[in-house]
Amino acid sequence: MVMLGDVLVAIWYSLATPLVVLFHRPHAKWSYMEALSQRLMSHFTPLGIDVVRFGFAFFGRVQRLAYWPSAVVDTSAVKGLWYGDIKSPLQDSVVIFYVHGGGFGSGTADCMSTSLFQPLLQSLEQSSRRPVRLFSVEYDLAPQHPYPRAINQAFDAYMWLLGQGVPSSNVVLCGDSAGGNAVLTLMQRGRRDNAPLPACAILVSPWLDLTMTSPFYDVKTDIFTKRTIVAWRDVYLNNDVTKIHEASPGLQSLDGLPPLMVMYGQTELMAGDIATFVAKAKRCHVDVTEYLHPHLYHDFVIFPLGKPSRDAIHALAQFVVLKLDNHSNNTN
């Protein structure tokens, strides 16, 4: 339940922060918009899961009005939204299979419609020789549906997609934050179950280690604090600390994974864990492309930051085109 006090606090910060940032920026290299986005989010995320969930849903609806999905999937087994070119045969299309973030307790399938889906698809349409579409999965949220509900639903949706006749070689998995956790866990499960793996995967600021013991969690330059993330973790795991390790895909085997792109910012809380994961993946002979922004924060690609966001989205698109072309050449 969203409390009136939390709403008033959010309104106050939304009015005061643009003025405060004129005179104080937590990082010397941040532009005004970079500092404003970070400060607004750092005030918003501690307000409680209900407020954060409401905020995600509200902005998702606003973005959806600006970039309407091409089709809606709403079955008992799978829910989600299609974006992009749905006129071309599905079997011939490149499919971005997207799992949204939000700490597993917030977020919606449409919450990145204009901030990520639209510019990413536009970039891919300009550089890919094949039709491109994106499927954003809708999954149930904690605390009503704790771990592993979201993971199971993401895996079931992926298998449903393959069941529509889409070759796994045409599929790119992508997820940010908690969605990055789900994408990596999905692939690890697929490898164990001998399910077809995608051509490649993209992890944006992935939440990979729920032990959260890295000293990076003490930084003050991210969009949330360690206290907030620990609270989200406890909600996701239903306060069962015995599940922390199994819910941390970065601590599991990485053998046999497809090519990965890992995108994150140097000033985010998860930077240490993500860097450790990248090094581990390389030791396991995984083809890893690392995209590290030297002074930005968690999920920076989805914020209206101008050139940093545009460059990051362009890099995502180039990675997809390169890996799909390589995969196609290797199978011919």
C-alpha positions as YAML, in Angstrom:
chain: A
units: angstrom
residues:
- id: 1
  name: MET
  ca: [0.00, 0.00, 0.00]
- id: 2
  name: VAL
  ca: [1.37, 3.40, -1.01]
- id: 3
  name: MET
  ca: [1.47, 5.72, 2.02]
- id: 4
  name: LEU
  ca: [0.59, 9.41, 1.69]
- id: 5
  name: GLY
  ca: [3.73, 10.40, 3.58]
- id: 6
  name: ASP
  ca: [5.94, 8.59, 1.09]
- id: 7
  name: VAL
  ca: [4.16, 10.30, -1.79]
- id: 8
  name: LEU
  ca: [4.66, 13.72, -0.21]
- id: 9
  name: VAL
  ca: [8.35, 12.99, 0.35]
- id: 10
  name: ALA
  ca: [8.72, 11.95, -3.29]
- id: 11
  name: ILE
  ca: [7.01, 15.16, -4.44]
- id: 12
  name: TRP
  ca: [9.24, 17.28, -2.20]
- id: 13
  name: TYR
  ca: [12.43, 15.73, -3.52]
- id: 14
  name: SER
  ca: [11.24, 16.01, -7.12]
- id: 15
  name: LEU
  ca: [10.79, 19.76, -6.61]
- id: 16
  name: ALA
  ca: [13.89, 20.46, -4.51]
- id: 17
  name: THR
  ca: [16.47, 18.24, -6.19]
- id: 18
  name: PRO
  ca: [16.71, 20.16, -9.51]
- id: 19
  name: LEU
  ca: [17.75, 23.24, -7.52]
- id: 20
  name: VAL
  ca: [20.14, 21.41, -5.18]
- id: 21
  name: VAL
  ca: [21.97, 19.80, -8.11]
- id: 22
  name: LEU
  ca: [22.73, 23.24, -9.52]
- id: 23
  name: PHE
  ca: [25.11, 23.78, -6.61]
- id: 24
  name: HIS
  ca: [26.20, 20.27, -5.60]
- id: 25
  name: ARG
  ca: [27.00, 17.17, -7.65]
- id: 26
  name: PRO
  ca: [28.15, 13.96, -5.92]
- id: 27
  name: HIS
  ca: [30.66, 13.27, -8.71]
- id: 28
  name: ALA
  ca: [32.88, 15.95, -10.25]
- id: 29
  name: LYS
  ca: [32.54, 14.58, -13.79]
- id: 30
  name: TRP
  ca: [28.76, 14.35, -13.86]
- id: 31
  name: SER
  ca: [26.75, 16.65, -16.08]
- id: 32
  name: TYR
  ca: [23.66, 18.33, -14.68]
- id: 33
  name: MET
  ca: [21.36, 15.62, -16.10]
- id: 34
  name: GLU
  ca: [23.62, 12.83, -14.84]
- id: 35
  name: ALA
  ca: [23.62, 14.29, -11.34]
- id: 36
  name: LEU
  ca: [19.89, 15.06, -11.42]
- id: 37
  name: SER
  ca: [18.95, 11.52, -12.47]
- id: 38
  name: GLN
  ca: [21.15, 10.00, -9.78]
- id: 39
  name: ARG
  ca: [19.89, 12.26, -6.99]
- id: 40
  name: LEU
  ca: [16.22, 11.82, -7.90]
- id: 41
  name: MET
  ca: [16.54, 8.03, -8.01]
- id: 42
  name: SER
  ca: [18.58, 7.90, -4.80]
- id: 43
  name: HIS
  ca: [15.73, 9.71, -3.01]
- id: 44
  name: PHE
  ca: [13.04, 7.58, -4.68]
- id: 45
  name: THR
  ca: [14.36, 4.04, -4.22]
- id: 46
  name: PRO
  ca: [14.43, 4.00, -0.37]
- id: 47
  name: LEU
  ca: [10.73, 4.92, -0.11]
- id: 48
  name: GLY
  ca: [9.57, 1.31, 0.04]
- id: 49
  name: ILE
  ca: [8.68, -1.41, -2.42]
- id: 50
  name: ASP
  ca: [5.07, -0.24, -2.85]
- id: 51
  name: VAL
  ca: [6.12, 3.29, -3.81]
- id: 52
  name: VAL
  ca: [8.84, 2.04, -6.14]
- id: 53
  name: ARG
  ca: [6.41, -0.41, -7.74]
- id: 54
  name: PHE
  ca: [3.85, 2.36, -8.24]
- id: 55
  name: GLY
  ca: [6.51, 4.60, -9.78]
- id: 56
  name: PHE
  ca: [7.66, 1.94, -12.23]
- id: 57
  name: ALA
  ca: [4.07, 1.19, -13.23]
- id: 58
  name: PHE
  ca: [3.22, 4.87, -13.70]
- id: 59
  name: PHE
  ca: [6.23, 5.67, -15.86]
- id: 60
  name: GLY
  ca: [5.70, 2.44, -17.77]
- id: 61
  name: ARG
  ca: [2.20, 3.55, -18.69]
- id: 62
  name: VAL
  ca: [3.45, 6.98, -19.74]
- id: 63
  name: GLN
  ca: [6.14, 5.45, -21.96]
- id: 64
  name: ARG
  ca: [3.65, 2.98, -23.37]
- id: 65
  name: LEU
  ca: [1.51, 5.87, -24.61]
- id: 66
  name: ALA
  ca: [4.54, 7.25, -26.46]
- id: 67
  name: TYR
  ca: [5.67, 3.91, -27.90]
- id: 68
  name: TRP
  ca: [2.79, 1.47, -28.07]
- id: 69
  name: PRO
  ca: [3.53, -2.27, -28.14]
- id: 70
  name: SER
  ca: [2.92, -4.04, -31.41]
- id: 71
  name: ALA
  ca: [1.06, -6.90, -29.72]
- id: 72
  name: VAL
  ca: [0.15, -8.22, -26.27]
- id: 73
  name: VAL
  ca: [0.61, -11.81, -25.09]
- id: 74
  name: ASP
  ca: [-1.68, -12.69, -22.19]
- id: 75
  name: THR
  ca: [-2.04, -16.41, -21.60]
- id: 76
  name: SER
  ca: [-2.13, -18.49, -18.44]
- id: 77
  name: ALA
  ca: [1.49, -19.53, -19.07]
- id: 78
  name: VAL
  ca: [3.13, -16.44, -20.61]
- id: 79
  name: LYS
  ca: [2.54, -12.71, -20.41]
- id: 80
  name: GLY
  ca: [4.45, -9.97, -22.16]
- id: 81
  name: LEU
  ca: [4.61, -7.33, -24.86]
- id: 82
  name: TRP
  ca: [5.88, -7.40, -28.43]
- id: 83
  name: TYR
  ca: [7.64, -4.34, -29.85]
- id: 84
  name: GLY
  ca: [8.98, -3.74, -33.33]
- id: 85
  name: ASP
  ca: [8.35, -5.47, -36.64]
- id: 86
  name: ILE
  ca: [5.68, -8.15, -36.14]
- id: 87
  name: LYS
  ca: [4.64, -8.25, -39.80]
- id: 88
  name: SER
  ca: [7.65, -10.29, -40.90]
- id: 89
  name: PRO
  ca: [7.60, -14.04, -40.16]
- id: 90
  name: LEU
  ca: [8.61, -14.68, -36.57]
- id: 91
  name: GLN
  ca: [10.89, -17.53, -37.59]
- id: 92
  name: ASP
  ca: [12.94, -15.18, -39.80]
- id: 93
  name: SER
  ca: [13.25, -12.39, -37.23]
- id: 94
  name: VAL
  ca: [15.92, -11.49, -34.73]
- id: 95
  name: VAL
  ca: [14.18, -11.58, -31.35]
- id: 96
  name: ILE
  ca: [15.41, -9.63, -28.33]
- id: 97
  name: PHE
  ca: [13.99, -11.45, -25.30]
- id: 98
  name: TYR
  ca: [13.94, -8.85, -22.51]
- id: 99
  name: VAL
  ca: [13.60, -9.30, -18.75]
- id: 100
  name: HIS
  ca: [13.13, -6.03, -16.86]
- id: 101
  name: GLY
  ca: [14.78, -5.04, -13.61]
- id: 102
  name: GLY
  ca: [13.32, -3.64, -10.41]
- id: 103
  name: GLY
  ca: [14.74, -5.82, -7.66]
- id: 104
  name: PHE
  ca: [12.19, -8.56, -8.45]
- id: 105
  name: GLY
  ca: [9.66, -6.52, -6.49]
- id: 106
  name: SER
  ca: [8.84, -3.79, -9.01]
- id: 107
  name: GLY
  ca: [8.96, -3.07, -12.71]
- id: 108
  name: THR
  ca: [6.70, -3.82, -15.65]
- id: 109
  name: ALA
  ca: [7.11, -5.11, -19.19]
- id: 110
  name: ASP
  ca: [6.50, -1.60, -20.55]
- id: 111
  name: CYS
  ca: [8.68, 0.37, -18.11]
- id: 112
  name: MET
  ca: [11.47, 0.87, -20.69]
- id: 113
  name: SER
  ca: [9.37, 1.34, -23.82]
- id: 114
  name: THR
  ca: [10.84, 4.68, -24.87]
- id: 115
  name: SER
  ca: [13.97, 4.75, -22.70]
- id: 116
  name: LEU
  ca: [15.48, 1.56, -24.16]
- id: 117
  name: PHE
  ca: [13.25, -0.53, -26.41]
- id: 118
  name: GLN
  ca: [12.49, 2.12, -29.02]
- id: 119
  name: PRO
  ca: [16.05, 3.45, -29.50]
- id: 120
  name: LEU
  ca: [17.54, -0.05, -29.39]
- id: 121
  name: LEU
  ca: [15.15, -1.34, -32.05]
- id: 122
  name: GLN
  ca: [15.76, 1.74, -34.19]
- id: 123
  name: SER
  ca: [19.51, 1.20, -33.99]
- id: 124
  name: LEU
  ca: [19.14, -2.49, -34.83]
- id: 125
  name: GLU
  ca: [16.83, -1.78, -37.75]
- id: 126
  name: GLN
  ca: [19.50, 0.50, -39.23]
- id: 127
  name: SER
  ca: [22.32, -2.02, -38.92]
- id: 128
  name: SER
  ca: [20.70, -5.47, -39.15]
- id: 129
  name: ARG
  ca: [19.90, -7.16, -42.44]
- id: 130
  name: ARG
  ca: [16.98, -9.02, -40.86]
- id: 131
  name: PRO
  ca: [13.67, -7.90, -39.30]
- id: 132
  name: VAL
  ca: [13.94, -7.28, -35.57]
- id: 133
  name: ARG
  ca: [11.41, -7.47, -32.78]
- id: 134
  name: LEU
  ca: [11.55, -7.42, -28.99]
- id: 135
  name: PHE
  ca: [9.54, -9.43, -26.48]
- id: 136
  name: SER
  ca: [9.40, -7.98, -22.96]
- id: 137
  name: VAL
  ca: [8.36, -10.54, -20.36]
- id: 138
  name: GLU
  ca: [5.84, -9.72, -17.65]
- id: 139
  name: TYR
  ca: [6.55, -11.70, -14.49]
- id: 140
  name: ASP
  ca: [5.05, -11.89, -11.01]
- id: 141
  name: LEU
  ca: [6.67, -9.77, -8.31]
- id: 142
  name: ALA
  ca: [7.82, -10.31, -4.73]
- id: 143
  name: PRO
  ca: [6.79, -10.34, -1.91]
- id: 144
  name: GLN
  ca: [3.57, -11.88, -3.21]
- id: 145
  name: HIS
  ca: [5.61, -14.18, -5.46]
- id: 146
  name: PRO
  ca: [9.12, -14.70, -4.03]
- id: 147
  name: TYR
  ca: [12.09, -16.56, -5.50]
- id: 148
  name: PRO
  ca: [12.12, -18.58, -7.73]
- id: 149
  name: ARG
  ca: [8.78, -17.55, -9.28]
- id: 150
  name: ALA
  ca: [10.21, -14.86, -11.58]
- id: 151
  name: ILE
  ca: [13.05, -17.14, -12.71]
- id: 152
  name: ASN
  ca: [10.65, -19.97, -13.54]
- id: 153
  name: GLN
  ca: [8.37, -17.64, -15.47]
- id: 154
  name: ALA
  ca: [11.25, -16.19, -17.48]
- id: 155
  name: PHE
  ca: [12.48, -19.68, -18.35]
- id: 156
  name: ASP
  ca: [8.97, -20.81, -19.32]
- id: 157
  name: ALA
  ca: [8.56, -17.72, -21.52]
- id: 158
  name: TYR
  ca: [11.87, -18.43, -23.24]
- id: 159
  name: MET
  ca: [10.84, -22.02, -23.94]
- id: 160
  name: TRP
  ca: [7.47, -20.76, -25.17]
- id: 161
  name: LEU
  ca: [9.28, -18.46, -27.61]
- id: 162
  name: LEU
  ca: [11.33, -21.35, -28.98]
- id: 163
  name: GLY
  ca: [8.10, -23.33, -29.22]
- id: 164
  name: GLN
  ca: [6.75, -20.67, -31.60]
- id: 165
  name: GLY
  ca: [9.34, -21.85, -34.11]
- id: 166
  name: VAL
  ca: [12.02, -19.24, -33.40]
- id: 167
  name: PRO
  ca: [15.50, -20.77, -33.76]
- id: 168
  name: SER
  ca: [17.59, -20.16, -30.65]
- id: 169
  name: SER
  ca: [20.27, -18.84, -33.03]
- id: 170
  name: ASN
  ca: [17.97, -15.87, -33.72]
- id: 171
  name: VAL
  ca: [17.39, -15.06, -30.05]
- id: 172
  name: VAL
  ca: [19.27, -12.52, -27.93]
- id: 173
  name: LEU
  ca: [18.56, -12.54, -24.20]
- id: 174
  name: CYS
  ca: [18.78, -9.18, -22.48]
- id: 175
  name: GLY
  ca: [18.09, -8.01, -18.94]
- id: 176
  name: ASP
  ca: [18.99, -5.17, -16.63]
- id: 177
  name: SER
  ca: [19.69, -5.36, -12.89]
- id: 178
  name: ALA
  ca: [17.39, -8.09, -11.50]
- id: 179
  name: GLY
  ca: [16.55, -8.92, -15.11]
- id: 180
  name: GLY
  ca: [20.25, -9.57, -15.71]
- id: 181
  name: ASN
  ca: [20.15, -12.00, -12.79]
- id: 182
  name: ALA
  ca: [17.17, -13.75, -14.38]
- id: 183
  name: VAL
  ca: [18.80, -13.92, -17.83]
- id: 184
  name: LEU
  ca: [22.00, -15.48, -16.50]
- id: 185
  name: THR
  ca: [20.08, -17.91, -14.30]
- id: 186
  name: LEU
  ca: [17.88, -18.83, -17.26]
- id: 187
  name: MET
  ca: [20.92, -19.72, -19.36]
- id: 188
  name: GLN
  ca: [22.49, -21.74, -16.55]
- id: 189
  name: ARG
  ca: [19.27, -23.68, -16.18]
- id: 190
  name: GLY
  ca: [19.04, -24.15, -19.94]
- id: 191
  name: ARG
  ca: [22.55, -25.55, -20.01]
- id: 192
  name: ARG
  ca: [21.74, -28.01, -17.20]
- id: 193
  name: ASP
  ca: [18.48, -29.06, -18.88]
- id: 194
  name: ASN
  ca: [20.07, -29.30, -22.36]
- id: 195
  name: ALA
  ca: [17.74, -26.59, -23.66]
- id: 196
  name: PRO
  ca: [18.88, -24.60, -26.71]
- id: 197
  name: LEU
  ca: [20.87, -21.54, -25.65]
- id: 198
  name: PRO
  ca: [20.52, -18.14, -27.37]
- id: 199
  name: ALA
  ca: [22.99, -16.76, -29.88]
- id: 200
  name: CYS
  ca: [24.20, -14.28, -27.26]
- id: 201
  name: ALA
  ca: [23.08, -12.36, -24.19]
- id: 202
  name: ILE
  ca: [23.33, -8.84, -22.78]
- id: 203
  name: LEU
  ca: [23.56, -8.12, -19.06]
- id: 204
  name: VAL
  ca: [23.07, -4.47, -18.10]
- id: 205
  name: SER
  ca: [24.20, -3.66, -14.54]
- id: 206
  name: PRO
  ca: [23.30, -7.23, -13.56]
- id: 207
  name: TRP
  ca: [22.56, -8.14, -9.93]
- id: 208
  name: LEU
  ca: [24.69, -11.28, -9.75]
- id: 209
  name: ASP
  ca: [25.86, -11.76, -6.16]
- id: 210
  name: LEU
  ca: [23.19, -11.43, -3.49]
- id: 211
  name: THR
  ca: [25.73, -11.82, -0.66]
- id: 212
  name: MET
  ca: [26.68, -8.18, -1.37]
- id: 213
  name: THR
  ca: [29.98, -8.24, 0.50]
- id: 214
  name: SER
  ca: [32.02, -6.15, -1.94]
- id: 215
  name: PRO
  ca: [33.38, -2.83, -0.58]
- id: 216
  name: PHE
  ca: [31.77, -1.13, -3.59]
- id: 217
  name: TYR
  ca: [28.43, -1.35, -1.75]
- id: 218
  name: ASP
  ca: [29.56, 1.54, 0.45]
- id: 219
  name: VAL
  ca: [29.80, 4.06, -2.40]
- id: 220
  name: LYS
  ca: [27.48, 7.09, -2.38]
- id: 221
  name: THR
  ca: [27.31, 7.61, -6.14]
- id: 222
  name: ASP
  ca: [24.63, 5.12, -7.15]
- id: 223
  name: ILE
  ca: [20.85, 5.36, -7.53]
- id: 224
  name: PHE
  ca: [20.31, 3.32, -4.35]
- id: 225
  name: THR
  ca: [22.14, 2.30, -1.18]
- id: 226
  name: LYS
  ca: [23.22, -1.05, 0.20]
- id: 227
  name: ARG
  ca: [20.44, -0.83, 2.78]
- id: 228
  name: THR
  ca: [17.84, -0.54, 0.03]
- id: 229
  name: ILE
  ca: [19.25, -3.46, -1.96]
- id: 230
  name: VAL
  ca: [19.47, -5.69, 1.10]
- id: 231
  name: ALA
  ca: [15.81, -4.92, 1.82]
- id: 232
  name: TRP
  ca: [14.87, -5.84, -1.76]
- id: 233
  name: ARG
  ca: [16.89, -9.04, -1.54]
- id: 234
  name: ASP
  ca: [15.14, -10.05, 1.67]
- id: 235
  name: VAL
  ca: [11.74, -9.42, 0.09]
- id: 236
  name: TYR
  ca: [12.72, -11.43, -2.99]
- id: 237
  name: LEU
  ca: [13.97, -14.39, -0.94]
- id: 238
  name: ASN
  ca: [11.14, -14.16, 1.59]
- id: 239
  name: ASN
  ca: [13.78, -13.55, 4.30]
- id: 240
  name: ASP
  ca: [15.30, -16.99, 3.72]
- id: 241
  name: VAL
  ca: [19.06, -16.42, 3.96]
- id: 242
  name: THR
  ca: [19.74, -20.05, 3.03]
- id: 243
  name: LYS
  ca: [18.74, -19.22, -0.57]
- id: 244
  name: ILE
  ca: [21.19, -16.34, -1.07]
- id: 245
  name: HIS
  ca: [23.85, -18.48, -2.73]
- id: 246
  name: GLU
  ca: [21.55, -20.38, -5.09]
- id: 247
  name: ALA
  ca: [19.84, -17.11, -6.11]
- id: 248
  name: SER
  ca: [23.23, -15.61, -7.04]
- id: 249
  name: PRO
  ca: [24.03, -16.71, -10.62]
- id: 250
  name: GLY
  ca: [27.43, -15.03, -10.49]
- id: 251
  name: LEU
  ca: [28.47, -17.61, -7.90]
- id: 252
  name: GLN
  ca: [27.42, -20.56, -10.08]
- id: 253
  name: SER
  ca: [29.21, -22.31, -12.94]
- id: 254
  name: LEU
  ca: [29.67, -20.20, -16.06]
- id: 255
  name: ASP
  ca: [30.92, -22.98, -18.31]
- id: 256
  name: GLY
  ca: [29.29, -23.31, -21.71]
- id: 257
  name: LEU
  ca: [27.59, -19.92, -21.86]
- id: 258
  name: PRO
  ca: [27.07, -18.10, -25.18]
- id: 259
  name: PRO
  ca: [28.81, -14.79, -25.95]
- id: 260
  name: LEU
  ca: [27.98, -12.08, -23.42]
- id: 261
  name: MET
  ca: [27.99, -8.32, -23.33]
- id: 262
  name: VAL
  ca: [28.21, -6.91, -19.81]
- id: 263
  name: MET
  ca: [27.46, -3.20, -19.47]
- id: 264
  name: TYR
  ca: [27.81, -1.27, -16.21]
- id: 265
  name: GLY
  ca: [29.10, 1.91, -14.58]
- id: 266
  name: GLN
  ca: [32.21, 2.33, -12.48]
- id: 267
  name: THR
  ca: [30.37, 4.25, -9.73]
- id: 268
  name: GLU
  ca: [27.59, 1.73, -9.10]
- id: 269
  name: LEU
  ca: [27.33, -0.45, -6.01]
- id: 270
  name: MET
  ca: [27.48, -3.65, -8.05]
- id: 271
  name: ALA
  ca: [30.61, -2.66, -10.00]
- id: 272
  name: GLY
  ca: [32.92, -4.85, -7.91]
- id: 273
  name: ASP
  ca: [30.70, -7.92, -8.22]
- id: 274
  name: ILE
  ca: [30.23, -7.35, -11.95]
- id: 275
  name: ALA
  ca: [33.97, -6.96, -12.56]
- id: 276
  name: THR
  ca: [34.57, -10.19, -10.61]
- id: 277
  name: PHE
  ca: [31.96, -11.92, -12.76]
- id: 278
  name: VAL
  ca: [33.55, -10.69, -16.01]
- id: 279
  name: ALA
  ca: [36.95, -12.01, -14.91]
- id: 280
  name: LYS
  ca: [35.42, -15.34, -13.88]
- id: 281
  name: ALA
  ca: [33.58, -15.68, -17.20]
- id: 282
  name: LYS
  ca: [36.79, -15.08, -19.13]
- id: 283
  name: ARG
  ca: [38.56, -17.76, -17.07]
- id: 284
  name: CYS
  ca: [35.72, -20.10, -18.07]
- id: 285
  name: HIS
  ca: [36.45, -19.27, -21.75]
- id: 286
  name: VAL
  ca: [33.21, -17.36, -22.24]
- id: 287
  name: ASP
  ca: [33.35, -14.76, -25.02]
- id: 288
  name: VAL
  ca: [32.76, -11.57, -23.00]
- id: 289
  name: THR
  ca: [32.48, -8.01, -24.26]
- id: 290
  name: GLU
  ca: [32.79, -5.58, -21.35]
- id: 291
  name: TYR
  ca: [31.35, -2.06, -21.61]
- id: 292
  name: LEU
  ca: [32.33, -0.04, -18.56]
- id: 293
  name: HIS
  ca: [31.44, 3.63, -18.26]
- id: 294
  name: PRO
  ca: [34.15, 5.33, -16.18]
- id: 295
  name: HIS
  ca: [31.95, 7.60, -14.05]
- id: 296
  name: LEU
  ca: [28.28, 6.59, -14.33]
- id: 297
  name: TYR
  ca: [26.00, 4.48, -12.21]
- id: 298
  name: HIS
  ca: [23.54, 1.59, -12.21]
- id: 299
  name: ASP
  ca: [21.43, 1.21, -15.37]
- id: 300
  name: PHE
  ca: [22.76, 4.49, -16.79]
- id: 301
  name: VAL
  ca: [21.74, 3.41, -20.29]
- id: 302
  name: ILE
  ca: [18.02, 3.84, -19.52]
- id: 303
  name: PHE
  ca: [18.29, 7.43, -18.26]
- id: 304
  name: PRO
  ca: [17.97, 10.54, -20.50]
- id: 305
  name: LEU
  ca: [21.67, 11.36, -20.31]
- id: 306
  name: GLY
  ca: [22.26, 12.29, -23.94]
- id: 307
  name: LYS
  ca: [25.47, 11.02, -25.50]
- id: 308
  name: PRO
  ca: [26.38, 8.41, -22.81]
- id: 309
  name: SER
  ca: [23.00, 6.71, -23.21]
- id: 310
  name: ARG
  ca: [23.04, 6.95, -27.01]
- id: 311
  name: ASP
  ca: [26.56, 5.56, -27.23]
- id: 312
  name: ALA
  ca: [25.66, 2.67, -24.92]
- id: 313
  name: ILE
  ca: [22.56, 1.74, -26.90]
- id: 314
  name: HIS
  ca: [24.55, 1.90, -30.14]
- id: 315
  name: ALA
  ca: [27.12, -0.44, -28.57]
- id: 316
  name: LEU
  ca: [24.37, -2.88, -27.60]
- id: 317
  name: ALA
  ca: [23.06, -2.92, -31.16]
- id: 318
  name: GLN
  ca: [26.52, -3.39, -32.67]
- id: 319
  name: PHE
  ca: [27.18, -6.30, -30.33]
- id: 320
  name: VAL
  ca: [23.94, -8.00, -31.37]
- id: 321
  name: VAL
  ca: [24.64, -7.59, -35.09]
- id: 322
  name: LEU
  ca: [28.24, -8.80, -34.75]
- id: 323
  name: LYS
  ca: [27.42, -11.88, -32.70]
- id: 324
  name: LEU
  ca: [24.46, -12.90, -34.83]
- id: 325
  name: ASP
  ca: [26.56, -12.54, -37.99]
- id: 326
  name: ASN
  ca: [29.36, -14.58, -36.39]
- id: 327
  name: HIS
  ca: [26.88, -17.24, -35.27]
- id: 328
  name: SER
  ca: [25.38, -17.42, -38.75]
- id: 329
  name: ASN
  ca: [28.80, -17.71, -40.40]
- id: 330
  name: ASN
  ca: [29.88, -20.44, -37.98]
- id: 331
  name: THR
  ca: [26.80, -22.55, -38.69]
- id: 332
  name: ASN
  ca: [26.95, -22.24, -42.48]
...
